[in-house]
Amino acid sequence: MAIKLEDPEALLDNLRALPRETDWVEFKVNNADPTAIGKYVSALANAAILREKSEAYLVWGIEDQTHDVVGTTVDLHSMKKGGDPYVFWLNKMLDPKVNLLIETVEYHGKNIQILCITPPYERPVKFQNQAFIRIGTAQQNLGDYPDLERSIWQITSRYSFESSIIQPNATVEDLNEHYDFSKLLELLEITANSTEAKLDRLEGEGLIQSNLQGRFDVLALMAIACAKNLDMFPALAMKGMRLLEFEGTDKDHAREDLAGIRGYAVVFSVLMRRLMSLLSEGEEFVEGIRTPTYSVPEIAIREFVANALVHQDLTRPGERPTFEVYADRVKIINPGVPLIEADRFIDSPSKSRNPEFSNLMRKAGLCELRGSGVDRALRAIEAAALPPPAIQIVEGSTIVTTYKQKPFASWTPDERILACYQHACLKYEDNEPMSNASLRERFGLPQRQYPQVSLVIKEAMDRGRIVPLSEDQSNRYARYVPYWAR
């Protein structure tokens, strides 16, 4: 919410041009009853939610029926209620808290007072424990209209951080200065030659909104995707991606520490190039083409990095996606606990904490939406016979650790069992049960080591990670599925 109106005259012109009955705008002349105003704020806020408006307005000094400018003597700043300043008292009476902005302007030679109401999109707004709504020109108890109340709950339940306004009343100059939106449109394969065409496409993609002051309200989604400096927005400060490289297997000696500030979509390819350069092992010829080789497959790193970005909890202040490269592993850390169990990342349908951002990244070709990203990463790791990635929840953050190559003999028992479980999940996704032979291939072991693989299978069953496909199967044709498949 702005701390002041940038163009109150344009706002009043647009409000007066609205139809005579608009449930999220109310015109008054000199009615300054404290309780009546509180009820209006509740009703207007709830109407704005129903219409999915970013603001509602209560304006004094304009006649309701004709929209004629008549002026007012109302001054909310000087009003008192119970010995308290009126606005302070009003804020105490509202639940949840509502952002209120009072602006007094001279308009057509008359004194006009504007109360801008920004609904919180959490739940229906109550005044003195009662929610109100506008029905035509009448103000009613919301509880008497259960269908409308249910609609408000549905709207607020799908409201997300991405949908919030991160920069109100931005000019075209502001957009050019603070956002790399041309690069974003290029990633989205959207062709727009003029600035006006680009702004139209940004609005069509749900990144900006035209407002009643002739400017633009920028949504958080736009900043997350293509801001030139995330730190300029308090809600996104220190949210830029961070890349660290360490000399050994611990944090004693950092070789590189890069903290980014740009939006994720426009800087994603830059991060990937730098990250993969730290994992480079040279080049080899594949079918006559010189091809770079990496200690961890690029597709696995790409999918895990994209997942960290789109599934993070953006509401956690000061916590950023972090990527740590060690001599033996890569750690990918994102703030927030996943919405599905780490055990079920492979088979569960995709659930995103940030659906609009996930969709935008998918349209930009930077991540998967259908939930196959983890599967692709694990398949690439299996094909390279690498140790399995570990997925952990630590102090409210999700950590994915991918390991570089090491001999199977050096794998820990936990790594072998985890690899067995993940392999069983992938095979089940392919509608095939796991076998000793398929697990041997996943480990990169020869046929003669089948007894060793059998021991891993037995240990995985003992820990409840996998179960036999059939209770009466013979050892020779034994097949296995994840524990949750039976």
Secondary structure, DSSP 8 states (H G I E B T S, - for coil): --SS-S-HHHHHHHHHTS-S--TTEEEESS---HHHHHHHHHHHHHHHHHTT-S-EEEEESB-TTT--B------GGG-EETTEEHHHHHHHHEES--EEEEEEEEETTEEEEEEEEE--SSS--EETTEEEEEETTEEEEGGG-HHHHHHHHHHHHT--GGGSEEEEEE-HHHHHHHB-HHHHHHHTT----SHHHHHHHHHHTTSEEE-TTSSEEEEHHHHHHHBS-GGGSGGGTT-S-EEEEESSSSSS-EEEEEE--S-HHHHHHHHHHHHHHHTEEEEEEETTEEEEEESS-HHHHHHHHHHHHHTS-TTSTT---EEEE-SSEEEEEEES--SS-GGGTTTS----SSHHHHHHHHHTTSS-SSS-HHHHHHHHHHHTT----EEEEETTEEEEEEE----GGGS-HHHHHHHHHHHHHHHHHTT--B-HHHHHHHHT--GGGHHHHHHHHHHHHHTTSEEESSTT--STT--EEEGGG-
